Amino acid sequence: MSADDRPLAGRVAVVTGAARGQGRSHAVRLAADGADVIALDLCDEVATTEYGGATAADLDATARMVRGLGASCAALRVDVRDLSALSGAVEQGLGALADDRDGEARHIDGGEARHIDIVVANAGIAGGAPIEFMASEAWQEMIDINLTGVWNTLKAVVPSILANPRLPVNGGDGSVSVILISSANGGWKAPPHLAHYASAKHGVVGMMRSLANELGPRGVRVNTVHPTAVDTDMIHNAFTYKLFRPDLEAPGRDDVVDLFRSYHSLPIPWIEPSDVSEAVAWLASDAARYVTGVTMAVDAGLSSR
């Protein structure tokens, strides 16, 4: 595919939680369509989660994958709970996207400034416990990352997206696409033991709907994507297996396959990160130029059951 054939050529995408899993998949998919990527991730452990966090090496690997597709990548470690640091990382990333296809980001010195065209607020954590056993710290950390972290991401990118010359209010004929990653348990479903997670992911939908109305007149589209279980470390860990199969002493991956499959209309237990990325890439593209305020399920029919 030539550069001219890539639908997102010349555009800049910000992806949070980009070091591995869905975030990496989204960054790579957008790069394949021509977007340069600002890849952001904490790259550290989160105190209240029961599975390991991403690492700096994971984020470096994402950057190599993006660059391997001919796109530029600014990969930066930042906590979405820290608005000031997040705003600084976005500014730094925009300044580093001149041309790093040789693997060395070079700061833009003069020339036309870059603006953000695509935002994928993907960073998040998972966990679960009955309310009588859920620590207040677990509730707060979930809300801080999965809900306030999305808000912080949008606050950090708003100056750049509203100054984007592609927007009609700035004399252009395009749009900016903001994509918030919610969950099948954040729009239609709310299983037991996930009160903090479901609350945060439902909250993301309210944020999306309000901002779709607020920013739409300026040419900014805002939508949510709602995956079912995705084949990543977030669900494939000993804690999650035990949460869903408390009847077993030490359940493993094979012990939860039938249970996860039972949630879906389609005969699969979980989807791949790339399945979610296809929806993200479409919402980012001009093919979805009039799509805003939408809750897009990629859930194998979970929401219809």
N, C-alpha and C positions, 0 to 999 in steps of 0.2 A: 504494500500500500504506500503510495507516495504521500509526501507531506500535504499536498493539495487535497488529497482524498480523505484526510483525517478530519472528522467533524468538529473537533475541539482544538484544532491547531491555532496557536497564538494565544490561547487562554490560560489563565492561572487558576489552579484549584488548591484549596486548603483542605487537608484531611487530618482530623484528629484521631488519636488511637491508631496511628498508621504503622506501628512497628511490626505487627503480625495480624493474623486472623482476618476479620472482615476489613479492617482499616487498610492493611497491606493490599488486599485484593482490590479495594476501591481505588487506591492510589495507582496501582499497576494498570487497572482497566482504563482509567481516565488518561493515563499516559499513553496507552495504546491508541487512544483516539486523538492524541496530539497535545494534550494539556501538559503544561509544566506544573510541578507539584510542590507545594510547601507541606512537608510531612511532619506532623507533630506527635509526640508521645511522651509520657511520663518516664518510661524506661526504668521502672523501679517497682518495689513491692507496695501493695496497698494493705494497710494494717488489718482490716476486717475481712479480707477475702481469704478463702481457703485454698487458693491455687496460686501458682507463681506468676509474677508480673513479667512483662516484656523487658528486654534488655537493650542496652545501647547497640549491641551487636545485631539484634533483630532490626533495629531502625536503620542501621547501616546497610543491612541486606535489602531492605525495602528500597533505599536510595539507589543501590546498584541495579535493582530490577527496573526501576523507573528510567534510569539513565541508559540501561541496555536497550530500551525501546526508542532511544533518540530524544527523550525529553529531558529538560532540566529538572533538578530536584534540590531543594533546600531542606535538609533533615535536621530538626531541632528538638532538643529535649525540653519539655515544659509541662507544667501541671495545669490542667484546665480549671482547677479550683483557684488559681492565682491570676486574677484579671490583669493586673499590671504586667506580670511576666508574659502572659499570653499576648497582650497587645504588643509588647516588645518583640516577641518571637515572630509575630505576623509582619511587623515592620522590617525586622532583620531578614526574614525570608524573602520578602519582596525585593529587598536590596541585593539579594544573592542569586537571583534568577537570571542573570545576564546570559551566561552560556557555560554550563558546567558539564558539558557532554564528555569532556576529558577527565571528569571525576574531581575537578577542583573548582569549587564555586568561586566565581570572580565577581566582586562587588560592582554594581552598575555605577559608572562614573560619567554623569551626563547622559544625554539621550532621553528618550521618552520614558516616563515612569510607567511601571506595570501596575495594573489594578486587578483585584480579585473578581473572577467571573463565576466561580463555582465554590461552594462551601459544603463540605460533608462533615457534619458534627456527629462523629461516630464513637468517640471515646466513651467507655462505660465499663462497669463492673457488674458481676452477678453474685448472688448468694441467697440464702434462704434460712428461715427458722420460724417455728410457731411464735406467736406474739409474746407468750409468756417467757420464752427463752431468748428472744431477740434483744441483743444489747442496744442501748440507746446510741452507742458509738457506731454500730453497724447501720442503724437507721440514718443517722446524720451523714455518714460518709457516702452512703448510697445516694441520698438527695444531693449532697454537695457535688458529686461527680456526674451522676446521670441526669440531673435536672439543672442545677445551677451551673455546672460545667458547660452545658449546651448554651445557656444564656450568656455566660462569659465569652464563649466562642463567638457568638453573634455580636456582642458588644465590641469585641476586639476587631472584627472584620468590617463593621458598619462604615467607618470612615472611608475605607478603600472601595467598598462596593457602591456606596452612594456617589462617589466621585468618578465611577467608571464611565468613560465616554461612550460606551455602547448603549447606555440607558437612554430611553427617549427623552427624559427630562434634561439630559446633557447633550442632546442633539443627535443621538444615535438611533439605531433601529433594532437593537437587540434586547436581551434581558440578562439578569443575573439569576442563577439558580442556587437556592439554599435548600439543602437536603438534610433533614434531621433523622437519624436512625433511631426509631422507637422499637417496638417489639409487638409480636402477636399478643403478648401479655400487656400491651399498652394501648389498647384501642377497643378491644372486644372481650378479651378474656382476662381473668385475674385469679389464678389458681391459689390454693391455700399455701401459707408459709412464704409468700412472696410479697407481703404487704408493702415493704419499702421499695422493692423493684417495680411492682405494678404502679405504685403511686408516682414514682419518678417518670416512668414511661408514659403513663396517662397524662402527666403534666406536660410532657413534651408536645403532645397533641394540642393541648390548649394553647401553648406558646405558638405553635405553628399556625393555628387558625387565626389567632389575633394578629400575628405579624404578616400573614398572607393578605389580610385586609389593610393593614397599616402601610405595608411597603409595596403592595401591588400597583397603586397609582404611579409609583416611581419606576416601575418596570422590573421589580424584584419578585421572583416567584419563590414560594416557600411551600415545601411538601414534606411529608413524613413517609418513611419506608418501614414496614412492619414484618420482619422475618420471624419464622418459626425457629425451632432449635437449629443452630448452625454447627457444622462439624469443625469446631475449634476447641482450644483448651478451656474455654469458658464453660462448656458443658461436659467435656471429657476429662473429668478429674474424679478422684476418689470421693470427695465431699458431695458432689452432685449425684454421683451414682448412689451413694448412701441415702441422700435426701429423697430420691425417687424410689429406692428399693430398701426401705428400712427393715424389711422382713429378712434380708440376707446379711450375713456377718460381714462379708467383704465383697460386695458386688463389683462387677467389672463392666466393660463396654457391652459385651454380649448379653448381660443380664438386663439391660435397659432397652434393647433394640425393640422388642415387641411392645413395650409400654409406650415408647415414643412414637412408634408406628401407629398405635391405636388412636392417637390424637388427630390424625390426618385423614382426609378423604382420599388422597393419593397414597399408594402403598409404599411409603418410604418413612424411615425414622427421623431423618434430618436432611437438611439441604447443605449445599456447599457454599462457601463464601462467594464464589464466582456467580452463583445464582442471584445473590443480592446485588452484586456489582453490576449485573446487566440492567437491573431496575435503576440503579444510581446513574449509570451512563446514559440511559434514555432520558431521565429527568434532567440531566445536565445539558442535554443537547437541544438544538433548535427544533427537533422533532416534537418536543414537549413544550414549545414556546408559549402555548396558551393553557398549560396545565399548572394550576396553583391551588392551594388549600385542600390538597388531596391526601388521603390516607391510603397508601398503596401496600396491599398485603402481598408478601411473597412467602406464603405459609402452607403450601401443599393442601389447602382447604381447611386448615384448622379453624379459621374464623367462621366457617359456615356450619360447623358441627355443634 
